[in-house]
Amino acid sequence: MKPENIILAAAGIIILALLAVILHIKYMYGIRIHREAEKIKEEYDREIERIRSSLSHGFRMPLAIIWGYCEILLKNDKIEKEAYREYLEKICDNSKYLNIMVNRSFMQIRKRLGDPVYLMEPVNLTEIVRKTARDMEGLLLQNRISLQLMFDDLPIIMKGDRSQLMNVLNNLFDNAIKYMGRPGCITLTLIKVKNQAILEYKDNGKGMKAEESLRIFEEHFQGSNAGHGSGNGLYIVKEIVEAHGGEIFAVSGYRRGMKIYILFPTNTDIL
């Protein structure tokens, strides 16, 4: 074979090899792009589900309060003026809360895969706990659950998102309505120890197995007393508490009720 033919043949082989390499790289790159796209889609789906679950839990209690007081006003035309005004204020306050939640949810959707949006400002935790609990009292009584507040009106100032802190309490009450399993009582205690606020939630419901209480803040977890719901209520509570630099844990036992402790950092200098 002539030298020039050998050179041409070698060049052809090299070109074919290069084309094979390029095609292989392109194929592998396509697989990688596909996998990354699938991963992004999975993350997106998880984020949308998280937002949907958050909205569901955040909206349920305020809507129930609004509905309940509207029914009272519609069915009773002899309500005293003072009580009438009080009910309208509760409807108004919870409507404002829902509006804030809607706006924040749109912000979360725009961020999609980013962290949840929290509007931090100096807030009085005592006032938030007392007001949210009082708003819920009527709905709890409808479910044969009484409510006791074991703290005074001394302000406990912290940096937090008012609507999300209300969401924490709403989820705790929602859980009680679904899982206490019998008429009972909820006790809320709020104290400040040095630079820490301690909120204790305690009920005398059926409780749950001690080993299950260690997992109740996990996403989608439902214990042996599970009913309807996604199992995300307390997961959302934990997410909000930790976003405020706090801690949360639970103590329970079968037929021993439920205790949940929430610890928030406080700072009187932020005012």
N, C-alpha and C positions, 0 to 999 in steps of 0.2 A: 504494500500500500504506500502510495506517495506520502511524503511528509506533510504536504498541505492538507491531504485528506484526513491524516491522523489528527492534525491540529483542529480541523473542523469537527471531527467526530468527538474529540475531547471537549471542545467548546460547547457542542450540543449537549453532551452529558452533563457538563457543569451547569448549563442553562436549565436543563430539565431538573437537576438536583435543586437549584435555587428556586425554581417554580414550586417544586414539591415542598421545600422548606417554607416558602411564603404562604402556600395554601394551608399547610399544617398550622403555621402561626395564626393565620386568619381564622381557621377552624377553632383552634384553642381559645383565641381571643373572643370569638363569638360565643363559645361555651361560657367563658368567664363573664362576659357582658350579660348573658342570659341569667347566670346564677346571681349576679349582683342585682339585676332587675327583679328577680324573684325575691331576693332578700329584702330589697327596698319595699316591694309590695307587701311582704309579710309584716315588716315593721310598720308600714302605713296602716294595714288592717288592724294590727294590735293597737295602734294609737287611736284610730277611729273607734274601736270597741271600748277603749279606756274612756274616751270622751263621752261616748254614748252611755256607758255605765255611770259615769260621774254625773251626767245630766239627769239620768233617771233617779239616782239617789238624792241629788241636790234639789230636784223639783218636787218630789213626792210629798214631803212634809209641808212645805209652804202652800202647795195647792190644796192639800187636805185641810189645812187651817182656814184658808180663804173660803173653800167650799162649805166647811162646817159653820162658820160665822154667817155666811150668806144665807144658809138654810135657817139659822136661828132668826135672823132679821125678817126673812120672808114668812116664816110660820107664826111669828109672834108680833102682833101689832100693838102690844101694850108694854113694850120694853121701856124702862125708865130712861130719861134723857142721858144720864151719866153713863149707863151701861151701853146705850146705843152708840154714843161717841167712842167708848172704849173698843167696841167691836169693829167700828169703822176704822179706827186707828190700827188695829191688828191686821185688817184686810189691806190697808194702805201700806203698812210696813212690810208685809210679806210680798206684796206686789212689787215694791221697790227692790226687795231682795232678789226676786225672780228676774227683774230687769238687769240687775248687776250680773247675775249668773249667766244670762243670755249673752251679754256683751263680752264677758270673760271667755265664754265658750267659743265665740267667734274668733277671739284673739288666739285661743289655743289651736283652733282648726287652721288658722293662717300660719301658725308656727309649725303645725303638723307634727314633725318629729322632734321638736324642741321640748324643753321643760315646760310644765304647766305655768301659767301666768299668775303671779301673786302680787297684789297691790298693797305693799307693806306701808303701814303708818302707825303712829302711836295710838293705841286703843286701850280702853278700860275693860279688862277681862271680866271683872266682877259684873259690870253692867251688861256685857254681852251674854254671859251665862244666865243671869237672872231674867233678862228680857226674853231670851230664846226659850227658857224653861217655862216661863209664864205663858207665852204664846202657845206652847204645846200642851199646857195643862188640860184644856178642854178635850182635846183629842185623846189624851191618855185616859181621862176619866170615862170617855165613851167606851174604851177598851178595858174598863174596870182596873185601871192602874192609877194609884195615887202618887203624888209627887211631893217630896220634902226637900227644901233648900236649907242646908245647915251652914250658913255663913252670913256675915253682916254685909253692910254696904261700903266698907272701906275699899277704895279703888286699888286695883292691882294693874299697874301700867306695864304694857309690853309692846313690842313692835310686831304687828300682825295684820293679816287681811281679815277684816270684819266678817265678810260674807262667808269666807272659807272656815272661819272659826265657828260660825253659826252652823255651817254644814257638818262639822264634827259632831255637834250636839244633836242635830236633826237625825244623823245616821245612828247615833246611840239610841235615841228614842224609837226610831223605826225598827231597830233590831229588837228592842224590848217588846214592842207590839207584836212582832212576828214570832218571837222565840220564847218569851217568858212562859207561855203555856198554861197560865192560870192567873186569876186576879191577884194583884200584889201591890208592891210599893217600890218606887225608885227614890233613892236618896242621893243628892248631890252635895258634896262637901268641897269647898274651895278655900285654900289657905296659902299664905306666902311664907316661905322659909328662906331667909337671906335673899339671894337673887334668883329665886325659883318659885314659880307658882305651881301648886299641886292640886289637880282636880281629881276627885274620887267619885266615880259612878258606881252605885251599888244597888242591886235589885234582889228580891227574894223569890225569883222565878225558879224554874226547874234546874237551871244551870246546865252544865255539860261535863263530860269526862275531863279529868285534870289534864290528860295527855292531849286532848283535843283543844283545850284552851290555849295551849302553847302555839297552836297553828292558826288561830282565828283571824290573824292579820295577813295571812297569805292570800294571794290573788286566787279567786274562784273557789276558795275552801268553803265547804259546807260540812258541818259535823253531823253526828247521828240524829240530831233533832232538826235537821234541815227541813224547810218548807219550800215555799216559792221564793224566787229571787235568784240573783246571779252569784251570790257569795262574795260580792265585791264591796259591800258596805264598809266593813271594818278595814279592808285593804285601803280604801280611799281615805278613811280616817287616819290611818298610819301615815299615808303619803302626805297628808296635809300637816299633821303634827311634826313630822320630820322636816318638812319644808320650812317650818317655823323654828327649827333648831331644837325641837323637843323630843321626848321619849314617851313611849306608851307600852304598857304590858297588862296582862289580864290574869286573874286568879279565879278559878271556879272548881266545882266538883259536882257530881250528879246529885240533884236535889239540894244543892247548897247555894243556889243563886249565882250571880255573876258580879265580880268586882273588876273595874277597869281603872287604871291609874294613868293620868296624863300629866307630864311634867313639862312646863314651858320656862324658858329663860326670861327674866324680867330685867328692866333697866329703867330706873327712875330718871336718868339723865337725858333720855331721848326726848323729853318734852322741852 
